[in-house]
């Protein structure tokens, strides 16, 4: 039985990053992956979705310039070429991770790994033992158990479509559903989103969500909130989603139905009962250092719950490795930004006004519209910025941006929330002009009614 310092089960962002960092620290590491390194994010999640969205956003911008008679026509596009370009990017990134693992002498074992007692992992007929084990098995699409659910495609299926569907029903108005809805709508697909909750993104800043809903409707996306899908049926020309809204039954026909109701943890090879792993609901229970209840066994990423985001998995991997190395660097003390790559992007970090009230703060909300920013006007960008401040202490509690480049701007907001930036400190910051980031400062000042450029 080959001996290792660390056995990592799962080669997604958390698993491969921990493997590389541990190897750089001089540890002997074995990484087990049943498919391709990179996990959902690189292969069938973040990266291919963003490739689709980037091209969709470009087309939307060209169309807006055509409407202003700046460009003569919007031109045509090849969905086939877009899909092949997406695969090229994915392959390049996966190849890059494979190169780094090899360069740092991480033993990569391809196959389904099973965790046994005594830190033993079996894979492809061989046994491996480690001083430490890190479970990073990720998550998988979660279908809704309704009649006809087997007729639906999931996010992986949507990303691998060979041709562009004329119409699509998206079941689920969460992150995955919204992103794919925006992409396919921009390519010309008639999209209807069916969401069970009475509103989209119910835990986010209400004003920002309302702004996003307005943008979605402007793109021609139909929104059915507070709506329960009862069943999916085959029709002569495609599929039909039968739903219930306000006590009445309705239906919508489309070429395809996409099931995007969320994801569930993947326990392939991890028998939680047999191992006596403590659980937190449907996820593996961990502490601030990602330790499970089993000595020397850690869990990171989607399988451990929390934020199901690649950058959260990176941070959890760092916390777990730090603990293994005897360093005290717990995860969870730093605010985590959340980005939804809609058109335009929705990004948030920290508390909303409602969340702040529940924590005992006296929140005040400042806002600033893209229409009053020079760079936004020059780029033809639309959106709004919201900053939650505390009236008493005048510290920054939360930031939400819905608009172009929100995913880049939110880094500024994350620093402000982490450092609990005060009104005085916001006043002292000099932001480059012209830039979209000027709006964060303006929104923070607006929370106290002193924004210079807001009418």
N, C-alpha and C positions, 0 to 999 in steps of 0.2 A: 504494500500500500504506500503510494507516494505521499510524502509529508509536505505541507505548505504552512506558511504563516497565516494566510487568509484565503478562504474559499468564498467566492462571490457568485451567487446564483442569480443570473439575469444581466444582460449586457446593454441595458438601456442607459440613459444619461447618468443616473445615479450609480449603477453598477460599473460602467466602464470608467467613469471619472474617479471613483474610489480605487479601482484597480490600478490606474495609472499613477495616482498620487501615492498609493502604498508602495508600488514598485520603485518610484523615485525616492521613497524614504528608505529603500534598501530591503524591503520585505519580499518574500517569495509568494507570488500570487497566482491562483488559478481562477479563471473566469469561465463560467458555464453559460452558454446561450443556445437555445433550441433552434433559432432561426438565423437572423443576422444581427451582428452587433449594431448598436444604435437604437434598438428598441422601437416602440411605437413612434416616438418623436421623429427620428431621422427617416424611418422607412415608410410609415403610413399615417403620420400625424402632422406635427408642427411644420416640418420642412416642405413636403409636397403640397400641403394646404397653402402655405405662404407663397409658394411658387405660383399656384393657380391665382391667388388673390393679387399678387403683384401685377400680373398681366391684366387681370380684370380691372384693377385700379387705373392702370395706364390707359386702357380703352375708355373708361369712364371719363378720364381727364381729356382725352382726345375728343370725345363726343361733346363735352362742354365747350371746347374751343371751336368745334364746328358750329355749334348753336350760336356762338358769338361772331361767326363769319371770319374767325382768325385762321382756321384750317378749312380747306375746301371740302374734304369729306373724311369720314371716320375710317374708311378703308375696310379691308376684310382680314380675317384671321384664320389660322389653322388650329383647330382643337387637337388634332393629331400631333402637330408639332409642339404644342404646349405640353401635352402629356409626355412626349418623348423628352422634351427639355427638362421636365420635372424629374424624370427618372435619371437623367444624366447628373443633375445636381445631387440627388440622393446617393447615387453610386459613388460620386466624388467624395462626399462627406463620409460615407461608410468606409470607403477605401482609406480615407485619412485616419479614421479611428483604428482600423486594422493595422495600418502602418505604425501608429504610435504604440499600440499594444505590443507589436512585435519588437519594435525598437527598444522598448523598456522591459523586454523579456517576461511579459505576462503570458502564462500558459493559457491559451484559449481552447476550450473543449466544446465542440459543437454537438449538441444533442440535448435531450430532456434529462435534467438532473433531478435526483431525488435525495432529499435530506433525511438522514437517519440519525439515531442517537450517537453521542460521543463525537460530534462534529465530523461525521463521515458523510460524504456525498458520493452516490453511485451514478455513473453516467456511461452509457455505451459499454456496459459489461465490466467496467473498471471501478475501483474504489479509491477515493481520495480523502485524506484527513487533514484538517487544519486546526491551528490554535484558536482561530476565530472564524465565524461564518457570518456572512452578510446576505440577507434575503432581499433581493431587489427584482422580484418577479413581475412587477408592473401591474397593468390592468388590461381588461378586454371589453369590447362593446357589450352593453347590457340591453338585450331585447325586452320589449314589453310583452308579457304573455297574453296576447290577444289573438283571437282567431285570425289567421292569415299572416301572422308575423313572419312566417318563413318565406313569404313572397317579397318581403322588403330587402333592400340592400342596406349595409351598414356604411360607416365612414370609409372603411378600406375599399369596399366595393365602389363607392362614389369616386374615390381617387383613382381607380383603375378603369373607369369607363372608357370605352374605345370611341364612342360617338356621343355627341351632346344631346341630351334629352330635350324634347320640345317643352315638356312640363314636368314638374316634380312637387310632390308633397313632402315636407320635412316634418317628421314627428319629433317635437322637442325644440324648445326655444332657448337652449343653453348655449354654451360656448361652441360646441361642435356644430350644432344645427345652424346657429347664426352665421358662422364663418362660411360654411359650405353654401348656405342659402344666398349669401351676398355674392360669392364667386360665380355660381351658376346663373344667378339673375343677371349679372353683368355680361355674361356670355350670350344672353338671349333666352334662357330658359324661363318659362313662366313658373314662379315659385310661390307656394303657399306654406306658411309655417303654422303648425297646430301645436299649441302649448297648453298644458293642463292648468298651470297657475293663472290667476286672474291678470297678471302683468308679467312682462319680461324682467328678468334679473331682479327679483324682489328684494334682495339684500343690498343692492347698490343705491347710490345717490339718486333719489327720485327724479330730480330735474334733469340729470344726465341721461337717465333711461328714457325719459320722455323725448329728449332731443334725438336719441338714437332711433326710437320708434318712428319719429318724423322722417329721418333720413331713409329708413328702410321703406317706408311707404312711398317716398319720392322716387325710389328706384323701381317701384312697381311690385314690390313684395307684398303679398296679402298676409295679414296677421289675424289668426284666430286664437285669441287668448281665452282663458277660462273654458277651454274646450277639451273634452275627453274623447279620444279615438276608441271606438267600440270594436271595429274589425276592419280588415283589409281584404278586398275581393278582387278577383280577376275580371276584366271586362274584355270586350272584343278588341279594343284598341290599346289596352294598357291595364291600369289598376285603379281601384276606387277606395278611398278612405271614408268610412262611415263614422260620423262623430255625433256627440251630444253636446249641445250648448244651450244654456238657459232652459233646460228641461225638454228641448226639442231636438229631434234627430235631423241631421243634414248630411250631405255628402259632397265630395270633391273628386273629380276624375283627373287622372294624370298619367303620363307615360311610366313614371317610376315613383315609388314611395321609399323615402330614406328614413330609416329608424336611427334617430340621434338622441335617444333618451338618456344618455349618460354612459358611464363605464363602471365596471365592478372589478374588485381585486382579483388577480390571477394567482391561484394557489396550486398551479400545476407542479407536482413533485413535492409539495409541502402539505403533509397531513397534519393539520393543526391539532386535531384531537389526539392522535397517536403521540405527537411530540409534546403534548401538553403546553402548547403555546397560549399564553393569555391573549384574549381578544378584546378589542374596544369596538363593540358592535360588529360590523363585518370586516374590520381591519385588524391587523396585528397591533397589539398595544405596545407602545414604546414610551420611554421617558425623554427628557430634553436632550439626551445624548444618543438617542435612537437605540438604546438597549431594550431588548425584550426581557421577559422574565427568565429566560434560559441563559445561564452563565456563558459569556463569550459569544452570544448570538445577537446580531443586530438586524433591524429591518429599516429600509429606506425606500423613498419613492411612493408610488401610488398604492402599493400593498400595505403601507403604514398609515394611509389616510392623510388628513391634513390637506394642504394645497396640492392638487394633482397637476403639477406643473414641472417642466424640466428643470427650471432654475431652482425650484424648491428641492428637487431631488439632488441637484448639485450641492446645495447648502447642507442637506441632511447627510450626504456622503462625507462632506468635510467634518461635520460634527462627530459622526461615527468613527472616522479614522483618527480624529484628534483624541477621542476617548481611548481608542486602542493604543495610541502612542503615549498615553498618560498625560495628555494635555486637557485642560478644562476649558473647552470652547463649546458650550451648549448651543443648540439650534432653537429658534423660536423667540429670541429677544429682539430680532430685527424685523421691521415690517416688510412684508413680501408684496411686491407689485403684481397685479393681475392684469393681463392684457387679453382682450378679445378682438381678434383681427377681422372686424367687420369693415364695411365701407360706409363711413370712415371708421377708424379704429376707436375702440373704447378701452381706456386704461385707468386703473384705480389703485390706490394704496392707502392704508390706514382706515380711519373711521368715517362713516357717513354722519350726517346730522342726527339721525335716529340712533345710530350706534353710540354716538358721543353722549346723548342724553341718558342712555342706559348705563353708561359708565360714570355718570354723575357730573358730567361737564355741562357748561352753559354754552352750547355751540352757536356760532353765527356763520352764515354761508356767504362767501364772496364769489363773484362770477365775472367772467370777461369773455366777450364774443369774438370769434375770429374776424368778424366783419370790421372790427375796430383796430386790427393789427396790420401794420404795413406789409410784413412778409407774407402773411396769409392772403392779403389782397393781391400781392404780386404773383403768388403761386396759384391763385384761384382756389384756395383751401377754405373749407367751411367747418364750423364746430364751435365748441364752448369749453371753457376751463372753469372748474369749481374748486374752491379751497375752503375747508372747514377749519375755523379757528375757535379758540375758547375765549369768551368775552372777559372772563375774570383774569386768567393768567396770560392771555394773549399769545398762547403757543399754537403751533400748527398741529392739527389732529388728523387731517385727511386731505387727499387731493384726487380729483377725478378729471380726466380729459376725454372728451369725445370729439374727435376731429383728426385730420391728417397728422401723421408723425406723433400721435399720442404715445405710442410704444417707446419712442425715444425720449419724449419730454417727461415721461413719468419717472425716469431715473432722477431727475432734478427734484420731483415731488417726493420720491422715496427718501432722499437725503434730508429733505425738509421735515418729514414726519419722524424719521429716525432721530434727528438732532433736536426735535421739538422746537423748531425755529420760531423765534418770537417776532412780534410785529416790528420791534425796533431793529432786529436783524434783517428782516425783509427790506426795511427802508434802506439799510446800509449796503445791500447787494446791488452791484452794478451788472446789468445783463446786457449782452451785446445787442446792438441795434443795426439793422432790422433782424429780428429773429422771432420764432414762434414762442420761445421760452420767456420772452418778455411778459406774456400773458399770465404766467404763473404768479409773477410778482404783482401784477395789476390786480389779479383776483384776490390775492392775500390782502392787499391794501383795501380792496373793495369791501371785504368783510367788516371793515370799520369805517366805510364810507369815504375813504381818502384816495381812491384811485384817480390819477390825473386824467387818464385818457378815456374814462368811462363817462358817458353823458348822464 
